[in-house]
Amino acid sequence: GKAASGSSDSVKKKAKEKLRFLVRLSRRRSAWIIVVYQFFSGTLWGYLQKALPVSIGVTFLERSVINLSGLVIGICTLFGALAFKKLRDLTNNTFCTAVMVVMAVAACVLSYLVFPYNANISLTPDTAVYITPQTYHVIIISILLSLTDTGFNVLGFSVAAMMFGGDTATAFSFLDTTFCIGNGIMITLAGFVNLHAYLILLTVLTIITGLGYAVGLRKYIIQL
């Protein structure tokens, strides 16, 4: 009985300590930059997982284009971390952040040009587009966005580990929780907001995240 009571008290004590730590963390600007990043990541995956496949499906007659996009995203996610590390070794994290922002914005602009404005929410979308959609457009979009997400992930987890000190379990729990919240909200939003508005939102969050990393988290990323 005493052992069980002692164990229960220990668990409660640790829970209170973590809660106090999270409260202190919430007062730091750097923590909120990480939260914004997680919403950016959720918005990006809302596009990659939902809006993009649906848009491809109603824009292209060949259903294989959807599978091709998924394959490209998987490969780039798998090898993107290695490519990011190589670029970081040759340059620095600030430069890598700028490159990722440019890639994501370019992908959003290209998506805006090749897909109808309501391609993600209508089975019979408006046929008006700025550029005639081609398979290679989808490949470029998939490559740019998946590499961007992988690069930001590497930086995000590295920065969070430094912010949380040795408590990596709390750091990763914090990241996972905020990502799930952001991902859930943004994937749901991807089914209700027209594609062009969603892409504008993604572009804005990309720029805010990039500035947050390059300026707000500069003291961390220059140490990585």
Rosetta silent file (secondary structure, phi, psi, omega in degrees, C-alpha in Angstrom):
SEQUENCE: GKAASGSSDSVKKKAKEKLRFLVRLSRRRSAWIIVVYQFFSGTLWGYLQKALPVSIGVTFLERSVINLSGLVIGICTLFGALAFKKLRDLTNNTFCTAVMVVMAVAACVLSYLVFPYNANISLTPDTAVYITPQTYHVIIISILLSLTDTGFNVLGFSVAAMMFGGDTATAFSFLDTTFCIGNGIMITLAGFVNLHAYLILLTVLTIITGLGYAVGLRKYIIQL
SCORE:     score description
SCORE:     0.000 S_00000001
   1 L     0.000  -43.689  179.990    0.000    0.000    0.000 S_00000001
   2 H   -66.956  -37.259  179.841    2.791    2.416    0.915 S_00000001
   3 H   -64.551  -43.248  179.876    4.720    1.538   -2.250 S_00000001
   4 H   -64.560  -40.239  179.785    1.671    2.207   -4.415 S_00000001
   5 H   -65.801  -40.719  178.877    1.014    5.495   -2.609 S_00000001
   6 H   -64.853  -39.372  178.767    4.645    6.547   -3.041 S_00000001
   7 H   -65.031  -41.459  179.312    4.556    5.709   -6.723 S_00000001
   8 H   -63.923  -41.497  178.973    1.340    7.697   -7.168 S_00000001
   9 H   -64.701  -38.215  179.278    2.837   10.713   -5.391 S_00000001
  10 H   -63.928  -42.289  178.942    5.938   10.490   -7.591 S_00000001
  11 H   -63.617  -43.830  179.590    3.823   10.476  -10.753 S_00000001
  12 H   -63.255  -39.391 -179.596    1.808   13.465   -9.530 S_00000001
  13 H   -64.644  -43.999  179.274    4.987   15.342   -8.656 S_00000001
  14 H   -64.786  -39.057  179.040    6.499   14.739  -12.097 S_00000001
  15 H   -63.204  -41.773  179.007    3.238   15.766  -13.778 S_00000001
  16 H   -65.547  -39.745  179.153    3.166   19.024  -11.800 S_00000001
  17 H   -63.084  -43.046  179.577    6.800   19.735  -12.661 S_00000001
  18 H   -66.487  -37.761  179.204    6.147   19.223  -16.376 S_00000001
  19 H   -64.972  -43.857  177.501    3.036   21.406  -16.189 S_00000001
  20 H   -62.848  -38.507  178.434    4.989   24.220  -14.503 S_00000001
  21 H   -62.874  -43.353 -179.751    7.714   23.824  -17.123 S_00000001
  22 H   -67.028  -34.522  177.663    5.167   24.124  -19.960 S_00000001
  23 H   -65.301  -44.358  177.679    3.640   27.208  -18.324 S_00000001
  24 H   -63.435  -38.970 -178.876    7.089   28.836  -18.135 S_00000001
  25 H   -64.513  -35.879 -177.497    7.753   27.789  -21.718 S_00000001
  26 L   -65.169  -15.216  179.397    4.507   29.397  -22.916 S_00000001
  27 L   -87.960   -3.392 -178.825    5.906   32.757  -21.836 S_00000001
  28 L   -98.758  133.806 -179.470    8.809   32.440  -24.259 S_00000001
  29 H   -60.235  -37.162 -177.441    8.496   33.784  -27.804 S_00000001
  30 H   -60.711  -34.758  179.727   10.568   30.909  -29.184 S_00000001
  31 H   -66.719  -39.108 -179.789    7.992   28.359  -28.028 S_00000001
  32 H   -71.188  -28.985  174.313    5.209   30.137  -29.902 S_00000001
  33 H   -64.106  -40.373  176.968    7.356   30.236  -33.046 S_00000001
  34 H   -63.476  -39.422  178.386    7.545   26.436  -32.822 S_00000001
  35 H   -63.966  -43.166  176.976    3.749   26.294  -32.435 S_00000001
  36 H   -59.747  -42.073  177.987    3.316   28.483  -35.551 S_00000001
  37 H   -59.043  -40.971 -178.575    5.684   26.143  -37.382 S_00000001
  38 H   -65.875  -34.397  175.316    3.534   23.159  -36.403 S_00000001
  39 H   -70.525  -36.212  173.652    0.452   24.862  -37.825 S_00000001
  40 H   -60.746  -46.324  179.994    2.429   25.591  -40.983 S_00000001
  41 H   -63.112  -39.670  176.922    3.415   21.918  -41.147 S_00000001
  42 H   -63.779  -39.176  178.088   -0.213   20.908  -40.553 S_00000001
  43 H   -66.113  -42.019  179.592   -1.338   23.237  -43.346 S_00000001
  44 H   -62.560  -44.537  179.521    1.311   21.845  -45.687 S_00000001
  45 H   -73.504  -25.727  172.220    0.266   18.265  -44.978 S_00000001
  46 H   -61.907  -33.728  176.764   -3.372   19.248  -45.295 S_00000001
  47 H   -75.696  -48.595 -176.588   -2.432   20.186  -48.843 S_00000001
  48 H   -66.346  -37.611 -174.764   -0.227   17.162  -49.564 S_00000001
  49 H   -88.345  -26.947 -173.628   -2.590   14.612  -48.000 S_00000001
  50 H  -124.560  -62.812 -173.090   -5.966   16.006  -48.973 S_00000001
  51 H   -64.549  -42.573 -178.049   -6.200   19.077  -51.207 S_00000001
  52 H   -66.012  -50.516  178.569   -3.469   18.067  -53.665 S_00000001
  53 H   -59.032  -40.232  179.329   -4.667   14.478  -54.339 S_00000001
  54 H   -65.593  -42.805  179.841   -8.266   15.667  -54.750 S_00000001
  55 H   -63.604  -40.750  177.207   -7.166   18.480  -57.071 S_00000001
  56 H   -62.890  -42.828 -177.164   -5.096   16.070  -59.157 S_00000001
  57 H   -61.639  -34.919 -178.713   -8.013   13.666  -59.364 S_00000001
  58 H   -93.264   -8.961 -178.253  -10.415   16.222  -60.815 S_00000001
  59 H   -99.500  -36.258 -177.465   -7.808   17.895  -63.029 S_00000001
  60 L  -108.288  139.109  176.418   -6.100   14.875  -64.640 S_00000001
  61 L   -74.131  -32.586 -178.739   -7.835   12.003  -66.408 S_00000001
  62 L   -79.839  113.042 -179.868   -4.939    9.654  -65.592 S_00000001
  63 L   -68.091  -17.756 -179.316   -5.411    8.399  -62.034 S_00000001
  64 H   -65.001  -19.815 -179.582   -1.766    7.282  -62.013 S_00000001
  65 H   -64.668  -35.788  177.779   -0.748   10.919  -61.468 S_00000001
  66 H   -63.390  -45.792  179.143   -2.072   10.725  -57.891 S_00000001
  67 H   -63.953  -38.392  179.305    0.028    7.613  -57.221 S_00000001
  68 H   -62.978  -42.758  177.896    3.047    9.246  -58.829 S_00000001
  69 H   -60.963  -45.208  178.798    2.691   12.274  -56.560 S_00000001
  70 H   -61.553  -40.119  178.538    2.478   10.049  -53.489 S_00000001
  71 H   -63.949  -44.914  179.960    5.569    8.118  -54.576 S_00000001
  72 H   -62.675  -43.014  179.521    7.562   11.314  -55.131 S_00000001
  73 H   -61.799  -43.431  179.924    6.486   12.692  -51.738 S_00000001
  74 H   -62.813  -44.785 -179.637    7.511    9.454  -50.017 S_00000001
  75 H   -64.523  -45.043 -178.439   10.939    9.366  -51.673 S_00000001
  76 H   -67.051  -35.896  176.943   11.643   13.037  -50.968 S_00000001
  77 H   -66.120  -36.691 -178.741   10.545   12.674  -47.344 S_00000001
  78 H   -69.843  -44.783 -175.282   12.851    9.671  -46.976 S_00000001
  79 H  -100.660   -3.695 -177.848   15.938   11.263  -48.526 S_00000001
  80 H   -62.696  -37.315 -179.474   15.133   14.898  -47.799 S_00000001
  81 H   -62.841  -38.223  178.068   16.872   14.863  -44.421 S_00000001
  82 H   -66.524  -41.825  178.868   20.115   13.730  -46.059 S_00000001
  83 H   -65.281  -39.384  178.568   19.830   16.438  -48.713 S_00000001
  84 H   -64.101  -43.561  179.931   19.123   19.047  -46.039 S_00000001
  85 H   -61.437  -40.653  179.749   22.134   17.927  -43.979 S_00000001
  86 H   -64.174  -44.084  178.943   24.373   18.167  -47.045 S_00000001
  87 H   -64.239  -39.280  179.762   23.131   21.675  -47.861 S_00000001
  88 H   -65.768  -37.003  177.724   23.563   22.715  -44.223 S_00000001
  89 H   -65.036  -33.465 -178.193   27.159   21.430  -44.217 S_00000001
  90 H   -82.282  -25.785 -176.593   27.891   23.506  -47.308 S_00000001
  91 L  -127.905 -118.723  175.379   26.134   26.662  -46.068 S_00000001
  92 L  -157.659  173.049 -175.125   24.283   27.349  -42.784 S_00000001
  93 H   -67.075  -32.941  178.815   20.827   26.987  -41.232 S_00000001
  94 H   -65.253  -43.944  177.352   19.749   30.539  -42.061 S_00000001
  95 H   -63.095  -42.748  178.544   20.496   29.981  -45.738 S_00000001
  96 H   -60.759  -39.458  178.301   18.680   26.616  -45.627 S_00000001
  97 H   -61.966  -44.141  178.636   15.641   28.330  -44.098 S_00000001
  98 H   -62.057  -41.694  179.215   15.576   30.878  -46.928 S_00000001
  99 H   -62.401  -42.266 -179.160   15.852   28.092  -49.517 S_00000001
 100 H   -65.677  -39.592  177.790   12.946   26.198  -47.934 S_00000001
 101 H   -62.974  -44.809  179.484   10.751   29.305  -47.906 S_00000001
 102 H   -61.697  -42.723 -179.530   11.503   29.962  -51.594 S_00000001
 103 H   -63.490  -44.073 -178.428   10.740   26.327  -52.502 S_00000001
 104 H   -66.792  -43.412  179.367    7.428   26.307  -50.642 S_00000001
 105 H   -63.901  -41.197  178.229    6.291   29.652  -52.070 S_00000001
 106 H   -61.346  -41.384  178.531    7.272   28.514  -55.588 S_00000001
 107 H   -64.720  -39.210  178.689    5.223   25.321  -55.131 S_00000001
 108 H   -66.196  -42.451  179.045    2.216   27.328  -53.917 S_00000001
 109 H   -63.667  -44.554  179.141    2.442   29.722  -56.879 S_00000001
 110 H   -62.676  -41.530  177.538    2.731   26.825  -59.333 S_00000001
 111 H   -61.700  -41.811  179.140   -0.250   25.096  -57.714 S_00000001
 112 H   -59.693  -36.533 -175.358   -2.230   28.324  -57.943 S_00000001
 113 H   -80.284  -31.705 -172.213   -1.481   28.535  -61.665 S_00000001
 114 H   -99.632  -17.431 -178.813   -2.187   24.935  -62.712 S_00000001
 115 L  -109.257  143.526  174.461   -5.227   23.964  -60.615 S_00000001
 116 L   -59.605  152.818 -173.331   -8.761   25.457  -60.774 S_00000001
 117 L   -62.503  -27.518 -178.222   -9.609   27.615  -57.772 S_00000001
 118 L  -114.317   27.334 -175.456  -12.189   25.113  -56.463 S_00000001
 119 L   -63.012  -27.442 -176.356  -10.444   21.872  -57.507 S_00000001
 120 L   -87.447  -10.117 -174.877  -10.286   20.588  -53.926 S_00000001
 121 L  -126.521    5.474 -177.901  -13.966   21.072  -53.056 S_00000001
 122 L  -139.282  135.863  177.051  -15.854   20.330  -56.279 S_00000001
 123 L   -77.031  -17.951  176.415  -16.168   17.225  -58.458 S_00000001
 124 L  -126.292   71.484 -174.585  -16.890   19.530  -61.406 S_00000001
 125 L   -70.019  163.940  172.672  -14.448   22.397  -60.819 S_00000001
 126 L   -58.954  134.756 -176.621  -14.089   25.525  -62.877 S_00000001
 127 L   -84.826   -7.277 -177.602  -11.937   24.663  -65.890 S_00000001
 128 L   -71.231  123.789  176.105  -10.226   28.063  -65.997 S_00000001
 129 L  -137.322  160.905 -179.620   -6.503   27.816  -65.190 S_00000001
 130 L   -84.202  -31.957  178.616   -3.525   30.061  -65.810 S_00000001
 131 L  -132.541  137.496  178.511   -1.271   27.256  -67.109 S_00000001
 132 L   -63.188  121.441 -176.174   -2.340   23.999  -68.753 S_00000001
 133 L   -63.582  134.921  175.950   -1.716   21.298  -66.106 S_00000001
 134 L  -129.386  156.091 -179.198    1.013   18.779  -66.908 S_00000001
 135 H   -57.900  -38.573 -178.001    2.265   15.765  -64.968 S_00000001
 136 H   -66.119  -24.459  174.384    5.666   17.359  -64.430 S_00000001
 137 H   -62.570  -44.750 -179.908    3.962   20.265  -62.662 S_00000001
 138 H   -63.249  -41.138  179.365    2.638   17.835  -60.062 S_00000001
 139 H   -61.934  -45.577  179.770    6.071   16.233  -59.681 S_00000001
 140 H   -61.012  -46.465  179.887    7.714   19.634  -59.114 S_00000001
 141 H   -59.943  -45.377 -178.525    5.076   20.639  -56.547 S_00000001
 142 H   -63.755  -41.815  179.585    5.423   17.325  -54.698 S_00000001
 143 H   -64.233  -50.562 -175.102    9.229   17.550  -54.618 S_00000001
 144 H   -61.670  -45.826 -176.010    9.360   21.157  -53.427 S_00000001
 145 H   -73.601  -38.627  179.952    6.799   20.830  -50.633 S_00000001
 146 H   -68.876  -37.688  176.304    7.975   17.470  -49.276 S_00000001
 147 H   -66.659  -39.630  177.665   11.605   18.670  -49.174 S_00000001
 148 H   -60.208  -48.072 -178.535   10.505   21.891  -47.461 S_00000001
 149 H   -62.789  -41.639  179.730    8.590   20.007  -44.777 S_00000001
 150 H   -62.845  -44.219  179.543   11.485   17.610  -44.160 S_00000001
 151 H   -62.056  -46.027  178.791   13.969   20.467  -43.797 S_00000001
 152 H   -65.003  -33.901  177.794   11.776   22.406  -41.383 S_00000001
 153 H   -62.670  -45.985  179.484   11.192   19.198  -39.400 S_00000001
 154 H   -58.032  -47.514  179.374   14.914   18.634  -38.951 S_00000001
 155 H   -65.971  -43.277 -177.030   15.372   22.200  -37.730 S_00000001
 156 H   -60.160  -47.249 -179.689   12.217   22.156  -35.602 S_00000001
 157 H   -69.381  -35.095  178.481   13.120   19.032  -33.651 S_00000001
 158 H   -65.829  -44.762  179.615   16.737   20.170  -33.243 S_00000001
 159 H   -65.230  -43.298 -179.414   15.674   23.568  -31.899 S_00000001
 160 H   -61.442  -39.568  178.472   13.065   22.033  -29.598 S_00000001
 161 H   -61.230  -38.197  177.950   15.674   19.663  -28.136 S_00000001
 162 H   -70.948  -39.508 -179.068   17.866   22.682  -27.301 S_00000001
 163 H   -64.654  -37.913 -175.343   14.940   24.659  -25.856 S_00000001
 164 L   -90.927    3.248 -179.859   13.863   21.808  -23.596 S_00000001
 165 L    65.462 -132.193 -177.974   17.369   20.977  -22.444 S_00000001
 166 L   -83.415   -7.958 -176.479   17.769   17.327  -21.538 S_00000001
 167 L   -85.767   70.966 -177.534   14.025   16.651  -21.346 S_00000001
 168 H   -69.044  -27.983  179.567   13.645   15.374  -24.915 S_00000001
 169 H   -63.022  -43.853  177.842   10.559   13.334  -24.018 S_00000001
 170 H   -67.362  -38.414  179.676    8.669   16.508  -23.088 S_00000001
 171 H   -60.792  -49.023 -177.828   10.040   18.277  -26.165 S_00000001
 172 H   -70.004  -33.034  176.302    8.845   15.607  -28.569 S_00000001
 173 H   -64.324  -42.047  177.900    5.517   15.314  -26.737 S_00000001
 174 H   -61.196  -45.843 -179.921    5.050   19.079  -27.103 S_00000001
 175 H   -65.112  -44.586 -178.752    5.879   18.906  -30.831 S_00000001
 176 H   -63.112  -41.679 -178.615    3.641   15.903  -31.469 S_00000001
 177 H   -64.748  -48.349 -178.662    0.705   17.491  -29.628 S_00000001
 178 H   -67.167  -34.408  177.853    0.919   20.828  -31.439 S_00000001
 179 H   -65.675  -44.472 -179.099    1.418   19.070  -34.791 S_00000001
 180 H   -61.966  -40.378  178.431   -1.667   16.880  -34.276 S_00000001
 181 H   -64.354  -50.819  179.947   -3.763   19.924  -33.379 S_00000001
 182 H   -62.150  -43.650 -179.064   -2.493   21.946  -36.341 S_00000001
 183 H   -62.741  -45.298 -178.964   -2.734   19.000  -38.723 S_00000001
 184 H   -62.042  -44.219 -179.445   -6.285   18.145  -37.666 S_00000001
 185 H   -65.120  -46.417 -173.346   -7.530   21.719  -38.022 S_00000001
 186 H   -74.732  -33.580  176.127   -5.840   22.357  -41.362 S_00000001
 187 H   -67.053  -38.737  175.952   -6.766   19.027  -42.983 S_00000001
 188 H   -63.560  -43.175 -179.842  -10.384   19.699  -42.031 S_00000001
 189 H   -62.220  -32.798 -178.025  -10.081   23.227  -43.438 S_00000001
 190 L   -63.927  -18.009  178.824   -8.701   21.819  -46.713 S_00000001
 191 L   -93.671   -2.738 -176.676  -12.080   20.260  -47.397 S_00000001
 192 L  -121.857  -29.940 -177.200  -14.057   23.484  -46.992 S_00000001
 193 L   -93.935  137.568 -179.683  -11.886   26.367  -48.227 S_00000001
 194 L   -61.931  153.496 -170.078  -11.311   26.773  -51.971 S_00000001
 195 H   -57.300  -44.047 -176.482   -7.845   25.786  -53.155 S_00000001
 196 H   -65.012  -39.156  176.740   -6.572   29.248  -54.038 S_00000001
 197 H   -65.860  -39.848  179.346   -7.507   30.656  -50.617 S_00000001
 198 H   -64.419  -39.976  179.242   -5.867   27.653  -48.951 S_00000001
 199 H   -66.793  -36.448  176.203   -2.687   28.188  -50.989 S_00000001
 200 H   -64.131  -42.824  177.129   -2.587   31.858  -49.975 S_00000001
 201 H   -60.525  -44.310  179.372   -2.880   30.789  -46.325 S_00000001
 202 H   -62.699  -39.950  178.642   -0.066   28.258  -46.810 S_00000001
 203 H   -63.573  -44.230  179.725    2.116   30.906  -48.442 S_00000001
 204 H   -62.910  -45.284  179.768    1.561   33.355  -45.562 S_00000001
 205 H   -65.684  -33.688  177.019    2.331   30.684  -42.942 S_00000001
 206 H   -61.770  -48.017 -178.395    5.451   29.688  -44.897 S_00000001
 207 H   -65.465  -42.409  179.178    6.800   33.239  -44.816 S_00000001
 208 H   -62.915  -43.336  179.398    5.927   33.706  -41.127 S_00000001
 209 H   -63.943  -43.607  178.684    7.596   30.400  -40.241 S_00000001
 210 H   -60.135  -45.355  178.129   10.689   31.259  -42.260 S_00000001
 211 H   -65.304  -38.497  178.765   11.022   34.654  -40.568 S_00000001
 212 H   -61.555  -41.617  179.120   10.377   33.057  -37.186 S_00000001
 213 H   -69.406  -49.424 -173.094   13.193   30.587  -37.728 S_00000001
 214 H   -70.022  -30.961 -176.627   15.662   33.031  -39.270 S_00000001
 215 H  -108.490  -58.468 -175.618   15.005   35.854  -36.778 S_00000001
 216 H   -67.275  -32.023 -178.892   13.153   34.597  -33.707 S_00000001
 217 L  -108.710   16.724 -174.445   15.083   31.325  -33.392 S_00000001
 218 H   -57.306  -39.388 -176.403   18.376   32.630  -34.749 S_00000001
 219 H   -65.967  -21.612  177.339   20.238   32.125  -31.466 S_00000001
 220 H   -87.586  -48.368 -171.446   19.342   28.425  -31.626 S_00000001
 221 H   -70.520  -22.821  178.141   19.820   27.626  -35.298 S_00000001
 222 L   -76.975  -11.509  179.007   23.275   29.229  -35.482 S_00000001
 223 L   -92.792  -14.522 -175.866   24.396   26.787  -32.773 S_00000001
 224 L   -74.473    0.000    0.000   23.197   23.657  -34.615 S_00000001
